[in-house]
Amino acid sequence: MSALLGFMTVSGILGWLNIRYLDVAIRLPDEIYDGQETYVTLMVENRKRLLPSFLLRIGVEEAHADFHLVERSATESGTLAMTFKGRGRKELIQAVVSSPFPINFFIRSTTLPLDARCIVFPRPRPCGPPEGPADARSRGAARSRGRGYEGEMETIADYTGVEPLKLVHWRLSARHENLKVKQLTSLADVPLMIDVAQLPGQSLDERLSCGAWIVNRSIRANRPVGLITGAKVIGPDTSRLHRLKLLTELALHGSR
C-alpha cells in the first residue's frame, strides 16, 4: 500500500510538472472566412530548464492539436484546423493544455492565456458575374501593374525563353550578346464599383457574402474593384492589399 501511494504521489507530481511552465502562441493567416476551415500555426514553448513535456493536447475553441514531445527550453509548432463562425472581429483569449502523462490514470489540464485577434471575412457566395461587357478592348482597357503581352512597354529585360518572339527587341539585341525583350504591362478591365445596398440578397449578410465573392473573383481576374458602403467610398485597385482592405470593410460593415 505504501509503495502504491508513493507511486501515485510521484506520478501526480510528474503530471503536474508536465503541464507547468508552458507558453502557447498562435499565428493566424490574414485571410479567414466565416464558416470555412482555416489552418493556423500553434506554437508551444517549454520554459522548464530540466524537464521536457510529453503527450500534450492543446485546445483552442473547438479545435485541438497534439504534441508528443516538447524538449526543455524549446519551442514546437504544429498546425491547427479551425472554423470561425460569424463575420467581424474575433479574439482568442485562452488555450486549454491537457495531458495523460505519465501513466494515463488521470488527465490533468490547465488554462493558458492567448492574445490573438483577427477579422473574419464574409463567406463568399456566388451571385452571378459582375456587370459589364465581356471584351475589354470594346470599352478601352486600362493598364495594370502586372506583366502581360498586350499593354504598353514598361522596361527591357533579357530573353528567358518564355516570351513570344514578337516581343524581342531586335535592334537592341544586336548590340548585346543576349536577346533583349520588351516587357509590357497587362490589360485590366475598366473599374468596377460595388454598392453593398445594390447587391442581391435577402439579408445584409447575404449581400456582404455576394460582395466578397465579386471582390475576389474580379481582382483575381485583374479587374480594379472599388466599394461603396453607405457614405464611405473606396476607390478601385487590383492589389492584394486592396482586396484584403475591401474584404475587411465588408466584414465590419454594420457591426461597428
Disulfide bonds with the S-S distance in Angstrom:
Cys127-Cys210 1.92
